[in-house]
C-alpha cells in the first residue's frame, strides 16, 4: 500500500509535462488571435475591393 501512495505522490509532484502544455496553450491562443485578425481584415479588404470594382466603368 505504501508503494501505491509513494507512486501517486510522485506522480502528483512531477511537473515535466507542464511546460509543454503551457506552450501548447499559448500557441493556440496566438493562432486564434491571428485567425480572428485575418478574418476581420479579410472582410474589410473584400468590402473595399467591391466598392472600388463598383466605381469602375
DACORJO-V303149 format. One record per residue. N is the residue number from 1. RES is the residue in three letters. SS is DSSP state (H for helix, E for strand, - for the rest). PSI is psi in whole degrees, 0 to 359 (999 if undefined). OMEGA is omega in radians with two decimals (NA if undefined). Layout:
BEGIN
n;res;ss;psi;omega
N;RES;SS;PSI;OMEGA
N;RES;SS;PSI;OMEGA
END
This chain:
BEGIN
n;res;ss;psi;omega
1;UNK;-;323;-3.13
2;UNK;H;332;3.08
3;UNK;H;320;3.12
4;UNK;H;317;3.13
5;UNK;H;318;3.14
6;UNK;H;317;3.13
7;UNK;H;317;-3.13
8;UNK;H;323;3.09
9;UNK;H;318;3.10
10;UNK;H;321;3.12
11;UNK;H;319;-3.12
12;UNK;H;332;-3.13
13;UNK;H;347;-3.11
14;UNK;-;128;-3.10
15;UNK;-;29;-3.13
16;UNK;-;325;-3.09
17;UNK;-;353;-3.06
18;UNK;H;319;-3.11
19;UNK;H;318;-3.14
20;UNK;H;325;3.08
21;UNK;H;319;3.11
22;UNK;H;317;3.11
23;UNK;H;322;3.12
24;UNK;H;318;3.10
25;UNK;H;318;3.12
26;UNK;H;317;3.11
27;UNK;H;320;3.12
28;UNK;H;325;3.09
29;UNK;H;317;3.11
30;UNK;H;319;3.12
31;UNK;H;320;3.11
32;UNK;H;322;3.11
33;UNK;H;317;3.11
34;UNK;H;317;3.14
35;UNK;H;316;3.12
36;UNK;H;320;3.12
37;UNK;H;316;-3.13
38;UNK;H;319;3.13
39;UNK;H;315;-3.13
40;UNK;H;312;3.13
41;UNK;H;326;3.12
42;UNK;H;318;3.11
43;UNK;H;320;3.12
44;UNK;H;316;-3.13
45;UNK;H;321;3.11
46;UNK;H;316;3.10
47;UNK;H;320;3.13
48;UNK;H;314;3.13
49;UNK;H;324;3.10
50;UNK;H;321;3.08
51;UNK;H;317;3.12
52;UNK;H;316;3.14
53;UNK;H;327;3.12
54;UNK;H;334;3.14
55;UNK;H;346;3.14
56;UNK;-;146;-3.13
57;UNK;-;999;NA
END
